[in-house]
Amino acid sequence: MIIPIDLLENYDENIYEATVASIRRAYQITVTGDEELEQNEGKVVSTAIRQILTRKVQFQIEE
């Protein structure tokens, strides 16, 4: 899997928030692992971005 460009192009919310969430999710995957990681040939960032953009992983920004 590569970075999901089609999902990025169609994303209509705050891309900055999605970027921050993806970075944090990538860190979580690195530390704890994820079942999708094996399917994606170990590509942590691509896995994190796809999970955020497809809303498999929910996030919220705390103020």
N, CA, C and O atoms as a GROMACS GRO file, in nm:
protein
  252
    1MET      N    1   0.085  -0.118   0.000
    1MET     CA    2   0.000   0.000   0.000
    1MET      C    3   0.089   0.123   0.000
    1MET      O    4   0.192   0.128   0.068
    2ILE      N    5   0.049   0.220  -0.074
    2ILE     CA    6   0.117   0.349  -0.073
    2ILE      C    7   0.026   0.450  -0.004
    2ILE      O    8  -0.086   0.416   0.036
    3ILE      N    9   0.071   0.571   0.010
    3ILE     CA   10  -0.013   0.674   0.071
    3ILE      C   11  -0.139   0.690  -0.014
    3ILE      O   12  -0.131   0.705  -0.135
    4PRO      N   13  -0.256   0.686   0.050
    4PRO     CA   14  -0.382   0.688  -0.023
    4PRO      C   15  -0.416   0.827  -0.078
    4PRO      O   16  -0.490   0.903  -0.015
    5ILE      N   17  -0.361   0.860  -0.193
    5ILE     CA   18  -0.379   0.991  -0.254
    5ILE      C   19  -0.526   1.021  -0.281
    5ILE      O   20  -0.572   1.134  -0.262
    6ASP      N   21  -0.601   0.920  -0.326
    6ASP     CA   22  -0.743   0.942  -0.356
    6ASP      C   23  -0.820   0.986  -0.232
    6ASP      O   24  -0.909   1.070  -0.240
    7LEU      N   25  -0.787   0.928  -0.116
    7LEU     CA   26  -0.853   0.968   0.008
    7LEU      C   27  -0.811   1.110   0.050
    7LEU      O   28  -0.892   1.187   0.101
    8LEU      N   29  -0.685   1.142   0.028
    8LEU     CA   30  -0.636   1.277   0.062
    8LEU      C   31  -0.703   1.383  -0.024
    8LEU      O   32  -0.739   1.490   0.027
    9GLU      N   33  -0.718   1.356  -0.152
    9GLU     CA   34  -0.780   1.453  -0.242
    9GLU      C   35  -0.926   1.480  -0.207
    9GLU      O   36  -0.973   1.592  -0.221
   10ASN      N   37  -0.995   1.378  -0.161
   10ASN     CA   38  -1.137   1.391  -0.132
   10ASN      C   39  -1.166   1.428   0.013
   10ASN      O   40  -1.283   1.440   0.052
   11TYR      N   41  -1.064   1.447   0.094
   11TYR     CA   42  -1.083   1.480   0.234
   11TYR      C   43  -1.129   1.625   0.246
   11TYR      O   44  -1.059   1.716   0.202
   12ASP      N   45  -1.247   1.647   0.304
   12ASP     CA   46  -1.304   1.781   0.306
   12ASP      C   47  -1.305   1.846   0.445
   12ASP      O   48  -1.371   1.947   0.467
   13GLU      N   49  -1.232   1.786   0.538
   13GLU     CA   50  -1.223   1.844   0.672
   13GLU      C   51  -1.086   1.908   0.690
   13GLU      O   52  -1.011   1.923   0.594
   14ASN      N   53  -1.054   1.945   0.812
   14ASN     CA   54  -0.929   2.013   0.842
   14ASN      C   55  -0.811   1.917   0.822
   14ASN      O   56  -0.793   1.823   0.900
   15ILE      N   57  -0.732   1.940   0.718
   15ILE     CA   58  -0.622   1.850   0.686
   15ILE      C   59  -0.510   1.860   0.790
   15ILE      O   60  -0.437   1.763   0.811
   16TYR      N   61  -0.496   1.975   0.855
   16TYR     CA   62  -0.395   1.989   0.960
   16TYR      C   63  -0.427   1.893   1.075
   16TYR      O   64  -0.338   1.824   1.125
   17GLU      N   65  -0.554   1.888   1.118
   17GLU     CA   66  -0.593   1.798   1.225
   17GLU      C   67  -0.571   1.653   1.185
   17GLU      O   68  -0.524   1.572   1.266
   18ALA      N   69  -0.604   1.619   1.062
   18ALA     CA   70  -0.583   1.483   1.014
   18ALA      C   71  -0.435   1.447   1.010
   18ALA      O   72  -0.397   1.333   1.036
   19THR      N   73  -0.351   1.544   0.976
   19THR     CA   74  -0.206   1.522   0.973
   19THR      C   75  -0.153   1.494   1.113
   19THR      O   76  -0.076   1.400   1.134
   20VAL      N   77  -0.195   1.576   1.209
   20VAL     CA   78  -0.152   1.556   1.348
   20VAL      C   79  -0.200   1.420   1.399
   20VAL      O   80  -0.124   1.346   1.463
   21ALA      N   81  -0.325   1.387   1.371
   21ALA     CA   82  -0.379   1.258   1.414
   21ALA      C   83  -0.304   1.142   1.349
   21ALA      O   84  -0.280   1.040   1.414
   22SER      N   85  -0.266   1.156   1.223
   22SER     CA   86  -0.192   1.051   1.154
   22SER      C   87  -0.054   1.031   1.213
   22SER      O   88  -0.007   0.918   1.226
   23ILE      N   89   0.010   1.140   1.248
   23ILE     CA   90   0.143   1.132   1.310
   23ILE      C   91   0.134   1.060   1.444
   23ILE      O   92   0.216   0.973   1.474
   24ARG      N   93   0.036   1.096   1.523
   24ARG     CA   94   0.020   1.031   1.654
   24ARG      C   95  -0.018   0.885   1.638
   24ARG      O   96   0.027   0.800   1.714
   25ARG      N   97  -0.102   0.855   1.540
   25ARG     CA   98  -0.142   0.716   1.515
   25ARG      C   99  -0.022   0.635   1.468
   25ARG      O  100  -0.008   0.519   1.508
   26ALA      N  101   0.063   0.692   1.385
   26ALA     CA  102   0.182   0.622   1.339
   26ALA      C  103   0.273   0.587   1.458
   26ALA      O  104   0.331   0.479   1.462
   27TYR      N  105   0.284   0.678   1.552
   27TYR     CA  106   0.362   0.650   1.673
   27TYR      C  107   0.300   0.535   1.751
   27TYR      O  108   0.370   0.445   1.796
   28GLN      N  109   0.167   0.538   1.768
   28GLN     CA  110   0.099   0.430   1.840
   28GLN      C  111   0.122   0.295   1.772
   28GLN      O  112   0.149   0.195   1.839
   29ILE      N  113   0.112   0.293   1.640
   29ILE     CA  114   0.134   0.168   1.567
   29ILE      C  115   0.276   0.119   1.586
   29ILE      O  116   0.299  -0.002   1.602
   30THR      N  117   0.372   0.210   1.586
   30THR     CA  118   0.512   0.173   1.604
   30THR      C  119   0.534   0.109   1.741
   30THR      O  120   0.607   0.011   1.753
   31VAL      N  121   0.471   0.164   1.842
   31VAL     CA  122   0.490   0.116   1.979
   31VAL      C  123   0.412  -0.013   2.005
   31VAL      O  124   0.465  -0.108   2.061
   32THR      N  125   0.285  -0.016   1.963
   32THR     CA  126   0.198  -0.128   2.000
   32THR      C  127   0.174  -0.228   1.888
   32THR      O  128   0.133  -0.341   1.914
   33GLY      N  129   0.197  -0.188   1.765
   33GLY     CA  130   0.168  -0.275   1.652
   33GLY      C  131   0.023  -0.262   1.609
   33GLY      O  132  -0.057  -0.196   1.675
   34ASP      N  133  -0.011  -0.325   1.498
   34ASP     CA  134  -0.147  -0.323   1.446
   34ASP      C  135  -0.161  -0.439   1.350
   34ASP      O  136  -0.067  -0.475   1.280
   35GLU      N  137  -0.279  -0.498   1.348
   35GLU     CA  138  -0.302  -0.614   1.262
   35GLU      C  139  -0.293  -0.579   1.114
   35GLU      O  140  -0.259  -0.665   1.033
   36GLU      N  141  -0.324  -0.454   1.076
   36GLU     CA  142  -0.316  -0.413   0.936
   36GLU      C  143  -0.172  -0.394   0.889
   36GLU      O  144  -0.145  -0.392   0.769
   37LEU      N  145  -0.081  -0.380   0.981
   37LEU     CA  146   0.059  -0.352   0.946
   37LEU      C  147   0.119  -0.465   0.863
   37LEU      O  148   0.194  -0.439   0.769
   38GLU      N  149   0.088  -0.589   0.897
   38GLU     CA  150   0.140  -0.702   0.820
   38GLU      C  151   0.086  -0.701   0.677
   38GLU      O  152   0.159  -0.733   0.583
   39GLN      N  153  -0.040  -0.665   0.661
   39GLN     CA  154  -0.101  -0.660   0.528
   39GLN      C  155  -0.039  -0.550   0.443
   39GLN      O  156  -0.038  -0.560   0.320
   40ASN      N  157   0.014  -0.446   0.507
   40ASN     CA  158   0.068  -0.330   0.436
   40ASN      C  159   0.220  -0.331   0.430
   40ASN      O  160   0.284  -0.227   0.415
   41GLU      N  161   0.277  -0.451   0.442
   41GLU     CA  162   0.420  -0.469   0.428
   41GLU      C  163   0.501  -0.383   0.524
   41GLU      O  164   0.611  -0.339   0.491
   42GLY      N  165   0.447  -0.358   0.643
   42GLY     CA  166   0.519  -0.284   0.746
   42GLY      C  167   0.522  -0.134   0.726
   42GLY      O  168   0.601  -0.065   0.792
   43LYS      N  169   0.440  -0.080   0.639
   43LYS     CA  170   0.439   0.064   0.612
   43LYS      C  171   0.351   0.134   0.715
   43LYS      O  172   0.229   0.142   0.701
   44VAL      N  173   0.417   0.185   0.820
   44VAL     CA  174   0.347   0.243   0.934
   44VAL      C  175   0.272   0.370   0.897
   44VAL      O  176   0.155   0.384   0.932
   45VAL      N  177   0.336   0.462   0.830
   45VAL     CA  178   0.274   0.591   0.799
   45VAL      C  179   0.154   0.573   0.706
   45VAL      O  180   0.049   0.634   0.728
   46SER      N  181   0.168   0.492   0.604
   46SER     CA  182   0.056   0.468   0.513
   46SER      C  183  -0.062   0.404   0.586
   46SER      O  184  -0.177   0.439   0.561
   47THR      N  185  -0.033   0.313   0.675
   47THR     CA  186  -0.138   0.249   0.754
   47THR      C  187  -0.209   0.351   0.842
   47THR      O  188  -0.332   0.352   0.850
   48ALA      N  189  -0.132   0.436   0.908
   48ALA     CA  190  -0.190   0.538   0.996
   48ALA      C  191  -0.276   0.636   0.918
   48ALA      O  192  -0.387   0.669   0.961
   49ILE      N  193  -0.227   0.684   0.805
   49ILE     CA  194  -0.304   0.780   0.725
   49ILE      C  195  -0.435   0.718   0.678
   49ILE      O  196  -0.540   0.781   0.687
   50ARG      N  197  -0.429   0.596   0.629
   50ARG     CA  198  -0.551   0.529   0.581
   50ARG      C  199  -0.651   0.511   0.695
   50ARG      O  200  -0.771   0.530   0.676
   51GLN      N  201  -0.603   0.473   0.813
   51GLN     CA  202  -0.694   0.453   0.927
   51GLN      C  203  -0.761   0.583   0.969
   51GLN      O  204  -0.878   0.582   1.006
   52ILE      N  205  -0.690   0.693   0.963
   52ILE     CA  206  -0.748   0.822   0.999
   52ILE      C  207  -0.847   0.868   0.893
   52ILE      O  208  -0.959   0.910   0.927
   53LEU      N  209  -0.809   0.861   0.768
   53LEU     CA  210  -0.896   0.912   0.661
   53LEU      C  211  -1.020   0.828   0.638
   53LEU      O  212  -1.123   0.880   0.595
   54THR      N  213  -1.013   0.699   0.666
   54THR     CA  214  -1.130   0.613   0.652
   54THR      C  215  -1.211   0.606   0.782
   54THR      O  216  -1.313   0.538   0.789
   55ARG      N  217  -1.163   0.676   0.881
   55ARG     CA  218  -1.228   0.684   1.013
   55ARG      C  219  -1.234   0.550   1.086
   55ARG      O  220  -1.323   0.528   1.168
   56LYS      N  221  -1.140   0.463   1.056
   56LYS     CA  222  -1.130   0.340   1.134
   56LYS      C  223  -1.086   0.376   1.275
   56LYS      O  224  -1.127   0.314   1.373
   57VAL      N  225  -1.001   0.478   1.283
   57VAL     CA  226  -0.956   0.530   1.412
   57VAL      C  227  -1.013   0.669   1.427
   57VAL      O  228  -0.990   0.756   1.342
   58GLN      N  229  -1.086   0.692   1.533
   58GLN     CA  230  -1.146   0.823   1.561
   58GLN      C  231  -1.046   0.909   1.638
   58GLN      O  232  -0.964   0.858   1.713
   59PHE      N  233  -1.054   1.040   1.619
   59PHE     CA  234  -0.967   1.132   1.694
   59PHE      C  235  -1.046   1.258   1.727
   59PHE      O  236  -1.146   1.290   1.664
   60GLN      N  237  -0.998   1.326   1.828
   60GLN     CA  238  -1.054   1.457   1.862
   60GLN      C  239  -0.941   1.546   1.910
   60GLN      O  240  -0.845   1.499   1.971
   61ILE      N  241  -0.954   1.673   1.882
   61ILE     CA  242  -0.854   1.772   1.921
   61ILE      C  243  -0.899   1.832   2.054
   61ILE      O  244  -1.009   1.886   2.065
   62GLU      N  245  -0.812   1.823   2.153
   62GLU     CA  246  -0.845   1.881   2.283
   62GLU      C  247  -0.782   2.019   2.293
   62GLU      O  248  -0.669   2.042   2.250
   63GLU      N  249  -0.857   2.109   2.349
   63GLU     CA  250  -0.807   2.246   2.362
   63GLU      C  251  -0.753   2.271   2.501
   63GLU      O  252  -0.707   2.381   2.530
   0.00000   0.00000   0.00000
